[in-house]
Amino acid sequence: MPSRPAIQTPPPIATKTFTDAGAAVARLEEIYARNTQFLRDRFEAYAKGEVLATRVRATYPFVRITTATHARLDSRLSYGFVAGPGVHETSVTRPDLFRRYFTEQIRLLTENHGVPVEIGESGEPIPIHFAYRRDINIEAAFTNNDNSTFWRSLRDVFDVPDLAAMDDAIADGTLERPPGAPEPLALFRAARVDYSLRRLYHYTGTDPEHFQNFVIFTNYQFYVDAFAQMCLQRLAAGEAGADAFVAPGNVITRSVRLGGGTVGIAPERMPQMPAFHLVEPGDRGITLINIGTGPSNARNVTDHVAVLRPHAWLMLGHCAGLRNTQRLGDYVLAHGYVREDHVLDHELPLWVPIPALAEMQVALEEAVGDVTGLSGFELKRLMRTGTVASVDNRNWEISGPAVIRRLSQSRAIALDMESAAIAANGYRFRVPYGTLLCVSDKPLHGEIKLAGMAGSFYRQRVGQHLQVGLKALERLKQQESERLHSRKLRSFAEVAFQ
């Protein structure tokens, strides 16, 4: 039997221990930069016609911690510690992008356990596509990429994305570790993160570098227009904190405080789910994404935003009011969800409750009071707390009496198509979530949304609704991240990284 050819790899980098988080992350960056450059160099030589006699491979860096005690840590903590003694490890990608995040996670590990972390080269290959920041077809446009033989043989030389290995088994609690394998240290391994980073640019039209730690999802362009106008006004006024506004195409408008000006070219056509970013120092600004209509979009975008480990995400949109006492323009603060959207039934069975998070609920209710000037019992005139039903059928109101009966039995007070998926994926990926909807029609009571009425309604209510969401996020920013990332989101034997 012929022997398998050797694999061409860069010279090995020795594993080292670190107690200083900054130095550990610098080592991650060194390994990642060296290994991805090696792959790019080999690929570009191959694309120019060089014959490679062996496979080419480089691997992601890893973070590892080994503990030997069951000693109980501060019981208030929700992350930053491993669940028990043993070896805990994760591969990582883009340490330049995640520098602040990795530094915090590693610092917490060393402080909470009093042991160093190890940094080295993992056994997880870097797919050649992920050695480039964007699509390989863009970065390597000089190649003969129309040659099907070239692209087919690519897999014989380089590692390519293995979608079967880029699953969410860690987050879903279904991971089956081989005997002796380390426990996971993070919810996502490196290739899974890389996959989502590319998808984010594809769907939103902006690079992952611009995403902020507080995210608003909406399903109407009116909110985008109001958000963009507000952001540009703040930049023109030179307000402290607001550094830049980023729109699809990576069009960046800087604050006059930082010299002003706009760079970048807007795309000819908007991406499927365009994202807009109010950039603040430390990534503590706000990202707003117009996800469009439907639970599939909601699940899709949150699958990918989750790898950025935001501190909170919030759904602001419109809904059908289901109670006769509601009026158009009333707010609905969701404290529970009827999940009739079905997009996460396999990953998160319906018997799993999606609890309301106190920090999110309080911030949203107080923000409504701040913006409207109402409080106490008077606030109930404008806002109602209750269950939101999310469905996958836009024409639910003509689906027969069985649907109406189910809604009544659930005690739902509002209905939309996206909120349950966003909350459920927040729960699934340990991202604090909340929902504040605005009643735009009441089809069960004869108040159907018509074009002229809808346009007038949106113009009147969108600005106030957006202000409420922004104020709620500002309140959340003032909280400690350890408090915001509620322990209700963590499982029995949780990974250490937030």
C-alpha positions in Angstrom: 0.0 0.0 0.0 1.5 3.4 -1.0 2.3 5.7 1.9 0.3 8.8 2.3 2.2 12.0 1.3 3.5 14.2 4.1 1.5 17.3 4.9 3.3 20.7 4.4 2.9 22.8 7.5 4.6 25.8 9.0 7.2 25.1 11.7 5.5 24.2 14.9 5.1 26.9 17.6 5.7 25.6 21.2 2.8 25.8 23.6 3.5 28.4 26.4 1.8 29.3 29.7 0.6 32.8 30.5 -0.8 34.5 33.6 -1.0 37.9 31.9 -4.1 38.0 29.7 -2.7 40.7 27.3 0.4 38.6 26.7 -1.7 35.5 26.1 -3.8 37.3 23.5 -0.7 38.6 21.8 0.5 35.0 21.5 -2.8 34.0 19.9 -2.5 36.8 17.4 1.1 35.8 16.6 0.1 32.2 15.9 -3.0 33.1 13.9 -1.3 35.7 11.8 1.7 33.4 11.0 -0.6 30.4 10.1 -3.1 32.3 7.9 -0.2 34.0 6.1 1.3 30.6 5.4 -1.9 29.4 3.9 -2.3 32.5 1.8 1.2 32.3 0.5 0.8 28.6 -0.5 -2.6 29.2 -2.1 -1.4 32.1 -4.2 1.5 30.1 -5.4 -0.8 27.2 -6.3 -3.2 29.6 -8.1 -0.3 30.8 -10.2 0.5 27.3 -11.4 2.9 26.0 -8.8 2.5 22.2 -8.4 2.1 21.2 -4.7 3.1 17.6 -4.2 1.6 17.4 -0.7 -1.4 18.7 1.2 -1.0 22.1 2.9 -2.3 22.6 6.4 -2.1 25.1 9.2 -4.2 25.1 12.4 -6.0 27.5 14.6 -4.5 28.6 17.9 -6.0 27.3 21.1 -6.6 28.5 24.7 -6.4 25.8 27.4 -6.8 25.8 31.2 -6.2 22.8 33.5 -7.7 22.9 37.0 -7.5 20.3 39.8 -10.1 21.3 42.3 -13.9 21.4 42.9 -13.4 24.5 45.1 -16.5 26.7 44.8 -16.1 30.1 43.3 -18.2 33.2 43.9 -21.7 31.9 43.4 -22.8 35.2 41.9 -20.7 34.6 38.8 -22.3 33.6 35.5 -19.1 33.1 33.5 -15.4 33.3 33.8 -14.9 29.9 35.5 -14.9 26.3 34.5 -17.5 24.0 36.0 -15.1 21.4 37.5 -11.6 20.0 37.5 -10.0 18.8 34.3 -8.7 20.1 31.0 -10.8 22.8 29.2 -9.9 24.0 25.7 -11.1 25.9 22.7 -9.7 26.8 19.3 -10.0 30.5 18.4 -10.0 32.7 15.4 -9.5 36.4 14.6 -7.8 37.3 17.9 -7.3 40.8 16.4 -11.1 41.2 16.1 -11.8 39.6 19.5 -8.9 41.0 21.3 -10.9 42.8 24.0 -13.2 39.8 24.5 -10.4 37.2 24.7 -8.5 39.4 27.1 -11.4 39.7 29.5 -12.2 35.9 29.3 -8.6 34.9 29.9 -8.1 37.4 32.7 -11.2 36.1 34.5 -10.0 32.5 34.1 -6.6 33.2 35.6 -8.0 35.3 38.4 -10.8 33.0 39.4 -8.7 29.8 39.3 -5.3 31.0 40.2 -3.6 29.0 37.4 -2.1 30.0 34.1 -3.6 29.4 30.7 -1.8 27.6 27.9 -1.6 29.0 24.3 -0.6 26.9 21.4 -1.5 25.4 18.1 -4.7 23.3 18.0 -5.5 20.3 15.9 -8.3 22.1 14.1 -7.3 22.9 10.5 -7.9 26.4 9.1 -10.0 26.1 5.9 -8.2 27.9 3.1 -11.4 30.0 2.5 -11.1 31.3 6.1 -7.4 32.3 5.7 -8.8 35.3 3.9 -10.9 38.1 5.6 -13.6 37.9 2.9 -14.7 35.5 0.2 -11.6 33.8 -1.4 -13.1 34.6 -4.8 -12.8 38.3 -4.0 -9.4 38.2 -2.4 -7.9 36.0 -5.0 -9.7 37.4 -8.0 -6.6 37.2 -10.1 -6.9 33.4 -10.2 -8.6 31.3 -12.9 -11.6 30.8 -10.7 -13.8 29.9 -13.6 -11.8 26.8 -14.1 -13.9 24.0 -12.5 -10.9 21.6 -12.4 -8.9 24.1 -10.4 -11.6 24.5 -7.8 -12.4 20.8 -7.7 -8.7 19.9 -7.1 -8.4 22.6 -4.4 -9.8 20.1 -1.9 -7.0 17.7 -2.7 -4.4 20.3 -1.6 -6.0 22.5 1.1 -8.5 22.0 3.9 -11.9 23.4 3.0 -14.9 24.2 5.3 -16.4 21.0 6.8 -20.0 22.0 7.4 -20.6 18.8 9.3 -18.0 19.8 11.9 -19.3 23.4 12.2 -22.3 22.7 14.3 -23.8 24.1 17.5 -23.5 21.0 19.6 -21.7 22.8 22.5 -24.4 25.5 22.7 -27.2 22.9 22.3 -25.8 20.6 25.0 -25.5 17.7 22.5 -21.7 17.5 22.2 -20.4 13.9 22.6 -16.7 14.1 23.5 -14.4 11.3 22.6 -12.8 9.7 25.7 -10.0 11.8 27.1 -10.9 14.9 25.0 -10.8 18.3 26.7 -14.0 19.9 27.9 -15.1 22.8 25.8 -14.1 26.3 27.0 -16.4 28.3 24.7 -19.7 27.9 22.9 -18.2 28.1 19.4 -15.0 26.6 18.0 -12.9 28.6 15.6 -14.3 27.4 12.2 -17.9 27.9 13.3 -17.0 31.5 14.2 -15.3 32.0 10.9 -18.3 30.7 9.0 -20.6 33.2 10.7 -18.2 36.1 10.2 -18.4 35.6 6.4 -22.2 35.2 6.6 -22.5 38.4 8.5 -20.9 40.4 5.7 -22.9 38.6 3.1 -26.3 39.3 4.8 -25.6 42.7 6.3 -23.2 44.4 4.0 -20.8 45.4 6.8 -17.7 43.8 8.2 -17.7 42.2 11.6 -15.3 44.8 12.9 -18.1 47.4 12.9 -20.6 45.4 15.0 -21.3 46.8 18.4 -22.1 45.0 21.7 -25.7 46.2 21.9 -28.0 45.1 19.0 -31.4 46.1 17.9 -33.3 43.9 15.4 -36.3 45.4 13.5 -38.5 44.5 10.7 -39.3 47.9 9.2 -37.3 50.4 7.1 -38.8 53.2 9.1 -36.7 52.3 12.1 -33.5 52.3 9.9 -34.3 55.8 8.6 -34.9 57.2 12.0 -31.8 55.5 13.4 -29.6 56.8 10.6 -31.0 60.3 11.0 -30.4 60.3 14.8 -26.8 58.9 14.4 -25.8 61.5 11.8 -27.2 64.3 13.9 -25.1 63.2 16.9 -22.0 63.0 14.8 -22.6 66.4 13.2 -23.0 67.8 16.7 -19.7 66.2 17.8 -21.4 64.5 20.8 -19.0 62.7 23.1 -19.1 58.9 22.8 -20.4 58.7 19.2 -17.4 58.2 17.0 -18.8 57.0 13.7 -21.8 55.7 11.8 -21.3 52.7 9.5 -23.8 51.8 6.7 -23.8 48.9 4.2 -20.8 48.9 2.0 -18.7 49.9 5.0 -19.6 53.5 4.4 -18.1 55.2 7.4 -19.1 58.7 8.5 -16.9 60.1 11.3 -17.8 62.5 14.1 -16.8 66.2 13.5 -15.1 65.8 16.8 -12.7 63.3 15.0 -12.4 65.3 11.8 -15.7 64.4 10.1 -16.0 63.1 6.6 -17.4 60.1 4.9 -15.5 57.2 3.2 -16.7 54.2 1.3 -19.1 53.4 -1.5 -22.7 52.3 -0.9 -23.7 49.1 -2.7 -25.9 49.4 -5.8 -28.4 47.2 -4.0 -29.0 46.8 -0.3 -28.1 43.4 1.2 -30.8 41.1 2.4 -30.5 42.2 6.1 -28.7 45.6 6.1 -26.9 46.6 9.3 -26.1 50.1 10.6 -23.7 50.8 13.4 -23.3 53.7 15.8 -19.7 53.1 16.8 -18.6 54.0 20.3 -15.3 53.3 22.1 -14.9 49.8 23.3 -17.6 48.5 20.9 -20.2 49.8 23.3 -22.3 51.4 20.6 -25.4 50.1 19.0 -25.9 48.0 15.9 -29.4 48.0 14.2 -30.2 45.3 11.7 -33.3 45.3 9.5 -34.0 41.6 9.3 -37.1 41.9 7.2 -40.1 39.6 7.7 -40.3 36.1 9.0 -38.9 33.7 11.6 -36.4 32.2 9.2 -34.6 35.6 8.8 -34.7 36.1 12.6 -33.1 32.7 13.2 -30.6 33.1 10.4 -29.2 36.5 11.5 -29.1 35.6 15.2 -27.2 32.4 14.5 -24.4 34.5 13.1 -24.5 37.6 15.4 -24.2 35.3 18.4 -20.6 34.4 17.6 -19.7 38.1 18.3 -20.9 37.6 21.9 -22.9 40.8 22.3 -24.0 42.0 25.7 -27.7 42.2 24.7 -30.1 42.1 21.8 -33.5 43.7 21.5 -36.4 43.2 19.1 -38.2 46.4 18.2 -41.0 45.9 15.7 -44.7 46.0 15.0 -47.3 43.5 16.0 -51.0 42.7 15.8 -52.8 43.5 19.1 -55.0 40.6 20.2 -57.0 42.4 22.9 -59.9 44.7 22.4 -58.6 47.0 25.1 -55.5 47.8 23.1 -55.2 50.8 20.8 -53.0 51.3 17.8 -49.6 52.6 19.0 -49.7 50.8 22.3 -46.6 49.0 23.4 -46.3 45.3 24.3 -43.4 44.2 26.6 -43.1 40.5 26.1 -42.6 38.3 29.2 -43.3 35.0 27.4 -43.5 33.6 23.9 -45.8 31.1 22.1 -43.4 29.6 19.6 -45.5 28.8 16.6 -42.7 29.7 14.2 -41.0 26.3 14.2 -37.6 27.4 13.1 -35.9 26.2 16.3 -38.1 23.3 17.3 -35.2 20.8 16.7 -32.5 22.7 18.5 -34.6 24.1 21.3 -37.7 21.8 21.9 -41.0 23.5 22.8 -40.9 22.2 26.3 -37.9 24.5 27.0 -39.3 27.7 28.6 -37.9 31.1 27.3 -37.9 33.1 30.6 -38.2 36.9 30.8 -34.9 38.4 32.0 -35.4 40.9 34.8 -32.6 43.2 33.7 -34.0 43.6 30.3 -37.6 43.9 31.4 -36.8 46.6 34.0 -34.7 48.6 31.5 -37.4 48.5 28.8 -40.3 49.5 31.2 -38.3 52.3 32.7 -37.3 53.5 29.2 -41.0 53.6 28.2 -41.7 55.7 31.2 -38.8 58.1 30.5 -39.8 58.7 26.9 -43.6 59.0 27.5 -43.5 60.7 30.8 -45.9 58.1 32.3 -45.3 56.0 35.4 -47.0 53.6 37.7 -50.7 52.8 36.9 -50.8 55.5 34.2 -48.1 53.6 32.2 -50.6 50.8 31.8 -52.7 53.1 29.5 -49.9 52.8 26.9 -48.0 49.6 27.6 -49.1 46.0 28.5 -46.8 43.2 29.6 -47.8 39.7 28.4 -47.2 36.8 26.1 -46.3 37.3 22.4 -47.2 34.6 19.9 -44.9 34.3 16.9 -46.1 32.4 13.9 -44.7 31.4 10.5 -48.0 32.1 8.6 -48.4 35.7 7.6 -52.1 35.1 6.9 -52.8 33.6 10.3 -56.0 35.8 10.7 -57.8 33.9 7.9 -56.6 30.4 9.0 -59.8 29.5 10.8 -61.2 29.4 14.4 -58.7 26.8 15.7 -55.9 29.4 15.4 -57.9 32.0 17.3 -58.8 29.5 20.0 -55.1 28.6 20.5 -54.2 32.2 20.8 -56.9 32.7 23.4 -55.8 29.7 25.4 -52.2 30.9 25.5 -53.3 34.3 26.9 -51.3 36.0 24.1 -51.8 39.7 23.9 -49.9 40.3 20.6 -48.7 38.4 17.6 -45.8 38.8 15.2 -43.4 36.6 13.2 -39.9 37.3 14.6 -39.8 37.9 18.3 -39.9 34.3 19.5 -37.1 33.2 17.3 -34.9 36.1 18.4 -35.6 35.5 22.1 -35.2 31.7 21.7 -31.8 32.1 20.0 -30.8 34.5 22.7 -31.6 31.9 25.3 -29.9 29.2 23.3 -26.7 31.2 22.8 -26.6 32.9 26.2 -27.2 36.4 24.9 -29.5 38.6 27.0 -32.7 39.3 25.0 -35.8 41.4 25.2 -38.8 42.4 23.1 -40.8 45.6 22.9 -43.4 45.7 20.2 -45.8 48.4 19.0 -49.4 47.5 18.0 -49.9 48.5 14.4 -53.2 46.7 13.7 -55.9 44.6 15.4 -57.3 42.2 12.8 -59.4 40.3 15.2 -61.3 43.5 16.0 -61.7 44.9 12.5 -58.8 47.3 12.6 -56.8 46.0 9.5 -53.6 47.6 8.5 -54.1 49.5 5.2 -51.5 51.2 3.1 -52.4 54.8 3.9 -53.2 54.2 7.6 -49.9 52.2 8.0 -47.7 55.0 6.5 -49.3 57.6 8.8 -49.0 55.4 11.9 -45.4 54.5 11.3 -44.3 58.1 10.9 -46.0 59.0 14.2 -44.9 56.2 16.3 -41.5 54.9 15.0 -39.4 57.8 16.4 -40.7 57.4 19.9 -40.4 53.6 19.8 -36.8 53.8 18.7 -36.0 56.3 21.4 -37.4 53.8 24.0 -35.2 51.1 22.6 -32.1 53.3 22.7 -32.8 54.5 26.2 -33.2 50.9 27.3 -29.9 49.9 25.9 -28.2 52.9 27.5 -29.6 51.7 30.9 -28.2 48.3 30.2 -24.7 49.7 29.4 -24.6 51.1 32.9 -24.9 47.6 34.4 -22.0 45.3 35.1 -21.7 42.7 32.4 -21.5 40.0 35.0 -25.0 41.1 36.1 -26.4 41.5 32.7 -25.4 38.1 31.5 -28.0 36.4 33.8 -27.3 33.0 35.4 -30.7 32.0 34.1 -29.0 31.7 30.7 -26.4 29.2 31.8 -26.7 25.4 31.9 -25.6 22.8 34.5 -22.0 22.4 33.3 -21.4 25.6 31.4 -18.5 26.7 29.4 -16.3 29.4 30.9 -16.3 32.0 28.1 -19.2 34.5 28.2 
